[in-house]
Amino acid sequence: MPERSSILREPNRWPFATYALLLAQFVVWLVARRYLMSGGDWATFANNPAAPTWLGFLVSPFVHLDPAHLGANLVTLWLFGTNLERAVGSIKFLTLYLGSAWFASLMHWAAATSFHLYADPASHAALGSSGAVAGILGASLIRFTLPRLRLPLLPAATFPVAPLIVLWLGYTVLRALVNTLTGITEGVGHWAHLAGFVFGLTCAQLMGFQRAARVEYLIRSAADATARDDHAGASRSWAALLAIAPMDPEIRLALIAARLSMHDLPGARRVARDGLDFLVRSEDRAAALAAFREYTTLVPDLDLRPGVRFRIGCWLAEAGEGEAAFHAMWESVREDGPPAGAGALYRAGQVAWDRLHSPHHAREAWERLLEQFPESAWSDAARDGLRRLPESG
């Protein structure tokens, strides 16, 4: 069996970045509570569209003053961030988080200045990681097809995904529109939240999260269909997966097994033949030899395209598997035909004599060459080889 493929392997990553962000924001809140809340120093670190600064733009997504605001963001980040980082890795996760945070800050400035949402310039100032967390929600909507995600630190417990995101999104859109149309503000940058969400959605698409989500969906579908003995359904899922990852040996093996379970021998042969042809043309020796052993065991009377079996026979000979190489070259004659078949028989005789030390098999191959291809370019070499063989053995 080939080594378990990466496309089917469950990610086993610890969400370091998520927990680092949780801890950092809590520590920043403690510092802000101790040194900033008593005075107006916090405004230096806020994103104030009326008096924008680079410091406020970059730092404001990491600073909270209100404990309820902090708690809501940390809980949401804990629930969705840990799952997303495990699935996509820390680098992509941080790219999403930071990009969403700063894009949301930019949108807060644009909305405040364009819609004239705040009459009091001091009320422009924004703090908090809500925009970044919104980006994580947007990316999660693309990346996860499961209706529920596991609760961090409690794998047996789960929580719903889509209902939470849809409720949050509906409320945010409604409040953003109401505030804009009425001019009534509530001290919350709903347009910034929407910007972070859209940024997360867009980046998730650009990073290919939808492909990974489809792969996971198809794997679950194939497993569920197999458990129900729905071999046709499993075959469709494995075929769709193979279209995504044509080089994956485990997916191709699973599709062959599903076709055989349906008693679709021609279909199984076709999948195996296409796989070996792909690997041989790619010059992937190790994978081709491993697949050849698997497929010829699973699929009886496997016919290959011209040249494929002979090429595999040559690789088997180089790998020191003389007997398997001899039989592969012998069988390749019916697939290759003249003149390639003559070369395969001559090479089979060489392998039998040089590697197997079997004059009988060498004689058999070279005599067959002279019988089937008497006028081939290999005929004289075969006659010369026969003359050098011992009389018996």
Number of C-alpha atoms within 10 A of each C-alpha: 10 13 9 12 12 10 17 13 8 10 13 9 14 15 21 13 18 25 16 11 18 18 13 14 21 19 13 15 21 16 15 18 16 10 13 17 15 10 8 9 12 20 17 16 22 27 27 24 23 16 13 15 14 10 12 23 23 16 19 25 26 22 25 26 18 14 13 10 14 20 13 14 21 22 13 17 25 19 18 22 28 24 21 23 23 18 23 18 17 19 11 15 23 18 13 25 28 19 19 33 33 23 23 31 34 17 20 27 23 15 19 21 14 9 12 12 20 18 12 8 13 13 16 24 24 26 26 23 31 29 35 32 30 31 32 29 29 25 29 25 22 21 23 22 17 15 11 14 18 18 17 16 8 8 9 8 11 14 14 13 20 17 12 12 16 13 10 13 19 10 12 19 14 12 19 19 13 13 18 18 11 9 14 13 17 11 11 18 28 27 25 30 29 24 25 34 27 21 27 31 24 16 20 24 15 10 14 12 21 18 14 19 19 18 21 20 17 19 20 15 17 26 17 14 18 17 11 11 14 16 21 16 18 27 23 18 23 27 22 18 23 20 11 15 14 16 16 20 23 20 24 24 22 17 27 26 21 27 23 19 17 16 12 13 18 13 16 25 23 14 20 26 18 14 21 24 19 16 21 18 12 12 12 12 17 14 18 24 19 15 22 20 12 16 23 14 11 17 17 11 10 17 18 21 14 17 20 23 27 30 21 22 29 21 18 21 20 11 13 12 16 23 16 16 27 29 15 22 30 23 20 26 22 13 17 20 16 14 14 17 25 27 23 30 29 25 24 30 31 23 24 24 19 13 16 17 14 17 21 16 19 27 25 17 26 26 20 18 25 19 11 14 19 15 13 17 12 21 20 13 13 27 15 11 17 19 11 10 15 10 10 7 10
